[in-house]
Amino acid sequence: MLPTGNLLLDSLSAPLRTLILTNARPCELDLKTVLVRPGRAPLSLIFLTSGMASLVVTMMDGAASEVGMLGREGFTGSSTLIGPDLNHPECIVQIPGRGLQVSRQWLQSLFATSNEFQGKVLEVVQRQLNISAQLSACNLRHEAEGRFCRWLLMASDLIDSPTLLMTQEFLSEMLGTRRTTISAIVQPLRSSGLISVTRGTVRILDRAGLMAKACECYEICSRSMHPEMLKAMEPDRPMRRN
């Protein structure tokens, strides 16, 4: 059976994966699409096969903070399979991609009857909780440059590519900093050859150098990623060149 591109689905037994794929339909994940809204149970959940989404908490004054990142290792709204609590973060597409869309109610039935699927979902939720806790502390305690470098590395790991489609305005929103702060961080990183920046695109040129600039949270969060992504901590690992 050919891989789907989603690490959770591809780790399942062939019969279970076939069952889920039979009930799935492909979908495009366009930039800024809201996949999960706080206070609402999503009608369908999406297994990402490419691209990346952010888990974002927005305060009453409109200030937003990223508390999680989601890529091809899992699926949207995973915690909704566990219980009725709807106080979950907003999930927004930040790097366009594709996914496989499945009815939430159908997946809830599968979660209740399949020990294999239940175990995989709980692993995903545990990893996301660990990363969210670390990012919450990171947003509070670490300087903008270290968080910026950490973010680039994590996003690169999630999409398995050194090329990230995004703007400085977006990064300032996710990191909770001013756009001028992002500009001040980017310039020396470009001058030292760690990254290149063109309109709407950031490319990692020197992964080892960027890791040296990142805060400790990159290494800690990497330990909570899917086992197939643990190699992300290796500076010279091969990546798709796109």
N, C-alpha and C positions, 0 to 999 in steps of 0.2 A: 504493500500500500504506500502510495506517495505521501510524503509529509505535507501537512497543511501550512506550515510556517508558524503555527501557534505551538509553543513548547508544551503547554498543558495538554492539549489535544493529542499531540504527537507522542506523549508519554503514556497514553492510555492503551489498554489492550485493543487489538484489532476489532473484536466484536463491539466493544463499547464505543470506540471511535466511529465505527461505521454507523452505529445507531444514532449518535449525535449528529453526524454529518447528513444523515438522511433527513433530519429535522431542521437543518440549517440552510440559510440562503446567504449568498455573498452580498456585501454592501461596501459602498465607498465611504471613507471617513474624511470629509472635507474639513479644512481649517476652521476652527472656532465652533464646530458643531457640538452642541451640548448633548452628551450621551446619557447622563444621569442628572436629574435635578433633585436638590434637597427637598424633603417632605413629600416626595412622590415615589411610588413603586414603579419602576420602569416596566413597560410592557414586554420588552425583549432585552436580552443581554448579548454583548458582542465580544467574541473571542478575536482579539487583534492578531492579524497575520503580518502587518507592517504598520509603520507610523507609531505615534506616541500620544498619550493623553495625560493631562494633569488632573490631580485631585485638588480642588480649590475650596477654601473656606472664605466666605465673604462676610464681613462685619456689617453692622447696621449703618455705619457711616460710609459704606461702599468700599472700604479698604479690603483688598484680597490678599491671601497668602497661600502659596502652594504647600500642601502637606503630604503629597504623594505623587508618584509618577508610574504610569502604566504603559506597558508595551506588549510584545508578543509572548510574554511569560504567563499571561493570565487573561482575565476577562472583566468587563465592566460589571459593577453592581454585585460582586461576588458575595458581599456580606448580606445581601437581601435574601439569599438562599437559606441563611441560618436562622433568621428570626424576623419579626415584624417591625423592628425599629427602623424608622425612615429618616433618622437624623444623620444622614450620610453626606459626605462632601459632594460638591458639584464635580462632574467629570466632563472635561472639555478637550476636544482634539487640538493639540498644539503642533504636531507634525503630521501632515496628511498621510493617509495610508488606506488599508483595506481591512476587512474583518468578515467574520461569519456570525450572522445574527440568528439567535435562537429564542423562542418564547420563554419568558421567565417562569411562567406557570409550569410549562413542560419540564424545565430544568429543576424546578422545586420538587416535582414528582420523582425525577431521576435521583436527585439528592437524597430523598427519603427512602429509596429502594435499592440503591447501588452503593455498597460499601466502598468499592473502588473509586467511584466518582466523589463520594463524600470525603474520602481521605485526601484526594487531590485538591478539592476545594478548600478544605481546612488548612492545608499547607500554604495555599495561595493567600488566604486571609491572614495567616500568621505572619508570613513574610511582609505583607502590606502593612500590618500593624507595627511590626518592628521598624520598618523604614519610616512610617509616618511619625513614630515617636522620636526617631533620630532627627528627622528633618525639622520637627517642631523645636527641638533643642538647638539645632543648627541655625535656624532663622533668628533665634533669640541671642545666641552667644557669639557667633562667628562674624568676622569682617566680610565685607561685600566681595572682595577679590577671591577669597578662599571658597565662598559659596558659589560664585560665578564659575570658577574652574570645576568645582564639584558637580555643578549642574550640567555643564557641557559633557563631562565624562560619563555621567549617568545616562544622559540622553543618548549619547553615542553608543553605549552598551545596549540600551533598550532597542534601538533600531539597527544595531550591528553595522554602523556606517560612520565614518569620520565627518561626513557632510551633514550639517543641520540647517534646515530651512526655517529661519526665524528672524525677527527684527530685534533691535536693541530696545524698542519700546515694549515688546512682549517680555523680554528678559527682565526689564526693570519692574514690570508688574509681578512676575513670578517671584522675584527676589525681594520685593518690597523696598526697592531703592529708586532714587531719581534716575531719569535717563542720562543726565549729565554724569552721574556716578558710573554708570555702565560705560559711557564713552571714555572716561578717565581710566577705567580698568582695561578696556580693550586696547588702547593705544600701545602701552608697553608690551603687552602680550604679542601684538602684531610685530612690533619692532624687534623683539627677541626671537621671532620665528616660531612661536608656539602655535599660533593660529593665523588664518587668513580670513578676511572679512570683505565680502562684497554685498551689494544691496540685497538684503533678505536672506543671506547665506553666511554661516560660520563654518569653517573647515578646520579640524584639528590636524596640525602638521607634525607636532612633536608631542606624542602622548606621554612619554616619560617626563618631559619637562612640565607639562600641564599637571600631571599627578603630583609633582613636587610642590606646585603652587596651591593645590586643592587643600581644603581643610580635612581634618581627620575623618569627617563624616563620609567621605567617599569610600574609604576602605571599609568602614563599619557597615555602611549600607550594602556594599558589594557582597558581604558575607550573607546577607539576607535575600539575595537575588536567587533566581532559579539556578540549580546546579550547572546547567549548560552555560550560564553567564559568569560563573566564578572565574573563568579564564580572563574575564575583563580586567582583572587586577594585574595581568601580565602586560607590561608596556609595549612589547613588540609583537603582540598577538596579531595574526592576519585578520584583516577586515575586508569586507566588500568595498571596492573602489567605485563609488558613484557620486 
